[in-house]
Amino acid sequence: MKLLIVLMVILMFSSAYAEGNEKSLEKALSDEIENTAYKNFFTFAFENDSIGGGTDQNYTNGARFTYFNINAEFPDIAHKIASYVPTFDINPTSSIYYSFGQNLYTPDEITSPDQDPNDRPWAAFLYGAIGMATLTDNHIDELEATFGIIGPLAFGEEIQKFVHKSVTNSPTPNGWSNQLKNEPGLALSWQRRWPRALLYETSILALTFTPHFGISLGNIYTYSNTGLSFRISSKKSRLSDTPLRVRPALPGTGFFEVSQNWDWSIFGGIEARLVAHNIFLDGNTFADSHSVDKKPLVGDANLGIAFTIQRVRISYTLVLRSKEFETQNDPELFGAASIAYRF
């Protein structure tokens, strides 16, 4: 944490130094969007512990489909919201995006019908989200509203049992009768990052370091976050962003440049979250349910690689997440895969 704070301070100052050059980043991205016939893109992101640590526990599965409408016509309410965010500017880089997805959470022992009092609750979350993302001068702002349902109506039991029986031939999860009860979920999130706080380019490569911070409020999650990410790529894709992930996670819109043939990038980062509320550990807000004592500080570290083939990008990220609750046996290791298509 001390190292993270020192790095964040250094990069905050360096972002101010780089601002004169970064003002051209907004124009460069605007030109890329204006000159391509493929202005929009969708991303499907899939996260699972079986493609990371080979386990079946904790945050065991997440799936998210997102459609990005770049340079969209923003409704009046979007301009109103933007006016309350300092230096948030709706411009040709601005996008409206729409997502829907599902997250599943299970304890270590999934074959037992009984809830382990020292392990996390069974839970599922089915949600939709709408958000805005924009590049202004030297920083990217993201605003997102997530709304959904926690409990049996999120169909976690049906999905996991079907996959385990028909797709993976895994053990049958027998504890879903203990899951959190039905409850509507809402979270409002804001995040800012500086995509080129530190930038080093050669004739063929680009290396960037990006600090970020943000906050999420709601009965799903309430936390503040800060972190630092890096990206190494060929210079041809220096305007591309890191792949989209399932929240909470290190940031990335998933935007990528169309390649004539193929392109690549390597990326990674660290993030710390100060957690005030996590419904998947604290239990239901308005009803009695199982809960565990959460840890107030959670950290993520990840490393990934992405390949772009013309209008398609595929990626894989390995994520290490620190213990989220006091009686958790081990940190969590899971994988995240995504595919994106510009059209």
Secondary structure by P-SEA (a helix, b strand, c coil): caaaaaaaaaaaaaaaaacccccaaaaaaaaaaaacccccbbbbbbbcccccccccccccbbbbbbbbbccccccaaaaaaaaaccccccccccccccccbbbbbbccccccccccccccccbbbbbcccbbbbbcccbbbbbbbbbbccccccaaaaaaaaaacccccccccccccccccbbbbbbbbbbbbbcccbbbbcccbbbbbbbbccccccccccccccbbbbbbbcccccccccccccccccccccccccccccccccccbbbbbbccccccccccccbbbbbcccccbbbbbbcbbbbbccccccbbbbbbbccccccccbbbbbccccccccc
